[in-house]
Amino acid sequence: MIDELERRLGALVERLVRERGIETPLTKPRDAKRVSESTYQAVAYVLRQHGMQRLNDPWLTVRLGEFSDAQITELIAAVGRMQPRYPAITNQVISEIGKLRGRV
């Protein structure tokens, strides 16, 4: 009985992961480059508060270097939406972040 429940639960979880495209440590490619949500949010916070002033800060450059191209694209869109409310986000900041796409 327990074995049957475990088998069914396992199959259900596998189906859910496949159907929803959920990434887990088992489904994520080993070479996938992606930062955690908390890192993403911290970088966005620093950029909106400090802009160009902190863009070359080692704390920020290390974290930006860990972003995937998709996350860079998302970050550009996010800071673009924030730009009207945060004067530190300039077109130059967005342009500099954009240069990170496609790097090796």
N, C-alpha and C positions, 0 to 999 in steps of 0.2 A: 504494500500500500504506500509506504513512504517513498520507495524507489520510483513508483509511478508518478507520485506528486512532484518529486524532484525533476523527473524527466519532463513532465508537462510544463513546470515552471521554467525550466531551462529553455525549452522550445519557445515558450511565450516571450521570454526576455530576448532571445535571439531574433525572433520575428519583429519585436518592437524596435530593436536596435537597427535592423535592416530597413524597416519601413520608414522610420523617422530620421534616418541618417545620423544617428547619435554616434559620437566619437567616444570610444572608451580606450583605455590603455591597450586593450587587445585588438581593437579595430583600427586604431590610429597607426599609420606607417611609422616605423622607427625613425625615419629621417624627417618626419613632419616637424616643421619649425613653427611654433606657436607659443605665445606667452599666455599666462593665466589672465583671467578677467581682472583680478586685483591689480596686476602689473599694468594692464591696459588702462585701467581707470586712474592709476597713480600718474602715469605718463600724461594722460589727457589733462589731469589736474595741474601738473607742473607747467604744461604748455599754456593752458588758459590763464594761469596766474602770472607767469614770468616771460612767456614768449621767447624771443631771440636771446634775451638775457641769459637763459639757462640752456639754450639749444646745444651748446658745445660742452656742457657740464658732463664730466665722466659718468655720474650717476645716470643721467638721461641717455647718453650715447650708448652705454652698455645695454640698457633695456631696449632702446630702439633697434639696436643691432640684432636682438632676439626676435623681433616681430617678423611674421610671415608677410609676403607681398599682399595677401588678402587683408591682413590686419593693418598694414600701412594704408591701403585704400580706404578701409573703414575709418581709420584715424583721421585721414584727410577730410573725409565727408563729415565726421563728427566735429572737428575743429572748425570746419567751414560753417556748420550750423551754429556754432557757439560764437563765431567771429563778431556778430553785431552786439553781443552782450559783454564781450571781454576785449578791451582795447589792446591787450598784450598779443592777441592773435592777429598778426598782420599777414598780408599776402606773401611777404617774404618768408614767414614761418611756414606757411602752407607749401610754398615752393620748395623750401629746403627739405621738408619731410618727404615730398614727392620724389626727390632725388634718391631716396633710399630704395625705391622699387626696383626690382631686377638686379640687385647687387648680389655678388657671390658670397 
